[in-house]
Amino acid sequence: MPAARLAGASSWRMIPWVMSMKAISNDTDLDVQIWRGRAQGRFERYRVPRRANQTVLDVVTWVQRHREPALAYRFACRVGVCGSCAMTVNGKPRWTCRTHVARVASDGRLRVAPLRNLPVIKDLATDMTPFFEKWQRAGGRFAGDQTRADPLARVEPDSPARQQVDAGIECINCGVCTAACDVVAWRDDYLGPAALNRAWTLVNDVRHVERSDLIRKVAANGGCHSCHTQGGCAEHCPVGLNPTAAISGLKRMTLLSLLGLGHETTGEEHGVVATRSETPLPRGEREGPTITK
């Protein structure tokens, strides 16, 4: 994930276009509640002018500019690329830069909280350390056997192995799937959908030389077999990835390994195909069931 900025009293300059957007109506305000403090904090209420084409990130920015200079939150690109601005909006984990107020607050009410299942640093900013530690525990680091002096490895784009990698390679580790996962909430040792999705892309990468070790890691306690296949990660993924299908593929591959049938083949050769979710909404605006905090 690109380095994100933590907004505070004086950490970045005013963005003029945010302030110059015209209000739809001078007498129309949003009723906004924003989480303040750490895990034992509280919701504070603010009145925010409703703007044309306003996103939830615009609302949070307005509060930080005009009401709470010390409000902490993350963002980087503002265009649905980095995933840094993920928060819980009206009970659902979302990218706030791609979530338009008109779609989620038709009644003029917004409730913005940090992502669940992650420690809260302050206000809307969460500590991603446990998220990336699980990513590493799942064997998420690529290991090749070539040096920079060797020719570049060639992977045919239409090969079954490459197509399996394509199913999850666009994950940018925003943490939305982790926030949507009930098993992560129940079990601290569960690796989570993002880490297991990464493991699935590597086990299907013909260049990865630690596939046996990876299979062992994801088959351990708290690994792929702890998934209840509820599908919350797939329903909420802002880019329409399907970690549930990837985890199902890992379950089958670990079972084949246990039975001594080998796993040095791709998921598709074992009849496993991990695809995207159904046709997604515009990037960052996936719908899904409400998550309770």
N, C-alpha and C positions, 0 to 999 in steps of 0.2 A: 504494500500500500504506500502511495506517496506520502511524504512527510506532511502532516496536516498542521494547521495553525490553531492554537487555542485562543479563542477570542476573550479579551478582558478589557480592563480600563484603558490601556494605551498600547495594545499590541499590534494594532493595524489602523491604517488611515480610513477615513470615510470614503465609501464608494458612491460617487455623486448620482449615478443613475438610479440607485435604490431609493434615494431621497426625493428624486424628481418625478417619480411615477405619480400620475394623477389619480385621485380618489374617485371611486364610482359615485359616491355620494358623500357630501360633507357631514351629514348627520348619521352615517352608517359606520358603526364600529364593530370590531370583533371582540367577543368575550374570550380572553385567552388565559389559560392557567399553565404555568411553567413550574417545573420542579426546581426547588432551590435547596442547596445544601448537599449532604452526602446521603448515605443509605437511610439515615434517620431524619431526613429533611422534611419538607412540606411543599405543597403547591401554593404559589402566589398568583393572584389574579391581576390582570392588566387589561386596559381598554386600548385596542390597537386599531388605527384607521384601516378600513378595508380598501384595497387597491385593485386596479385592473391587472389581471394575469399574475396575481400575487401567489408566491409559494410560501410554504411553512418556514423555510429558511429566511425568507424576507421578513416574516413576522418576528422570528426570534432576533434577527438583526435589528429591527426597529426597536424592540424592547431594550436591547443592549445599548443602542445609541441614545435613546431618549429617557429610559426609566431606570435601568439597572446596569451601570457601566461595568460592574464586576461580574456580570453574568458570564459563565464559562460554557463554551460549546466548541465543537470542531467543525471546520469546513476547509476545503482547499480549492477544488476546481469550479464549483457551483454549476456544473453542466452535466452531471450524471456520469462521471468517468472514474473518480477516485473512491467514492463510497464513504468518505470521511464524515459526512453530515448525517449519518444514520441515527435516527432517534425513534422513540415510540410516540406515534401521533394518534390520538383518540383510540388508544389500545392496540394499535398495530405497528409493528416495526417497519419503517420506511426510510427512503432517502428523502430528506426534507427539501433538497434543492429541486427535486423532480415531482414533488407532491404539491399540486395546486390547491389552494384553500377552497376554491369553488367546488372541488370534487369531494372534499372530506369534511367540510364544515358548512353545509347548506343552511344550517340553522344559526350560523354565526358563532359557533362555539368550538374552541380548540383546546385540547389538553395535551401538552408536550412534556414528555418524560425521557430520561435516559434509556438506552437499550437495557432490557432485563437480562439476567443471567451473566452479567459482567459487573465487577466492582465499580462503584461510582467514585470518581475522583472529586468532582465538584459539579453541582448543577446538572447539566446535560452531557458532560464529558465523562466517558467511561474508560477504565483501564483495560487495554487490549492485551496485556501481558499473558493472562491465562489462556486467551484465545490462541495466541501464537505458540505458547508452550505446548498446547495440545497438537497443534499443527506439526510441531517438531517430533513429538512423541509418536505420531502416526507415521513417521518416516517421510515427511513431506519435502525433504531436500533431495534434489536430483543428484545422482552419482553416476558419472560416466567412466569409461575406461580409455578414452582418448585424450591426448594432450593437444595443446594449441598448435603443435607442429604437424599434427595429423590432418588429413583432409576432412572437411566438414561432413558429418554423417548425413546420408540422404534418406529421408523418410517419405515414401510415396503418399501424396495427399489422399488418394483413394484407397489406400490399404485399410483392411479391417482394424488394425491396431491404431492407426491415425484417426480413424473415424470414432473410435472409442474415446480417445483423448479429446477430440473436438467436443464431445458431449459436456465436458466440465471445465475445459481449459480457460474459459473466460471469467472464472471466479476471480474477484478482486479483493476478497477477504474483508468485506465491509462489516460482517458480523450480524447481518439481518437474520440469516438462517439460524444462527446460534440463539438469538433472542426469541425466535419463533418456536424453538424446540423444547417441548415439555420434558423430554428425557434429560436434557442438559440441566434443567431446573431441578430434577429429582436426584441426579447422580453427578457428583463432582468429578468422578473419574471417567465419565463418558467423554470420548474424544470429540464428538459433535459432528454435525453434517459437513462443515467446511473442511475439517481435517481429513475426514474419510473420503470426501469428494476428491481432494488432492491426491490421496493415496490411490484412488481408482485411476486417475489420469497417469500416475507413474507406473502402476502395475501393467498398464497397456502401452507403455512407452518402451519400444524395443531397445532403446539405447540405455535404459536404466539397468544397472548391474546389481542392485541390491533388492531384487524382487522377492527372494526367499525371506530375507529379513523383514521386508515390508509386510508380507503375508503373515509372518509371526506376530508382528506388532498389532495389526488390525484384528487378528483373531483372539488376542488376549482379553482379559477381563476389562470391560469398559470400551471395547472396540465395536466392530460392526454388528456383532450379534446382540448388542444391547439396544439397538434401534428397534422401536415398536412399529415402524412403518406407518406412522400417523400422517406423514406427508406435509406437515406444517412448513418445513424448509422449502419444499417445492412450491407451495402456494404463495409464499411471501417473497421468494427470490426476485429482486428487482430486474434481473436480466433473463429470467425465465429458465434458469438451470434446474436440473432435477437431481439433487443429492440423494433422494430416496432411491431412485433407480440405480445410482452408482453404488450405494451401500448394499442394495440387493445383489449387485454383481459381485461385490467383495464377499458376501455371505456364501455365494455359490462357489467362488474360487477357493475360499478357505476350507469348505467342506470337501471339495475335490482333493485338496492337498492332504487333508486328514485321512482320506480314504486311500491315499497313495496313488492317485490318478494323475498327479503332477499338476503344476500350475504355470509351467513355462510356455504357456500359450496365451493368446489374447482372450478377453472376455467374450468376444463375438464367436470365437471358436468353441466356446462352452455354451453357446446359445444365450449369452447375456448381451443385451443391447441397452445401454443407458442413453436415453435421448433427452432433449429439452422437454420442459413441461408443455402443456397445450399452448396455443398461440398467445404470447404475452401481450399485456397492455403496453403502452408507450414506456420506454426505458425508465425504470425507477418507480412505476406506478402500478405495481402488481396488487391485486386484491387478495384478501384472505380472511379467515375468521379472526375475530377480535381476541387479542391476548390480554389476559388479566394480570395485573402486577401483584 
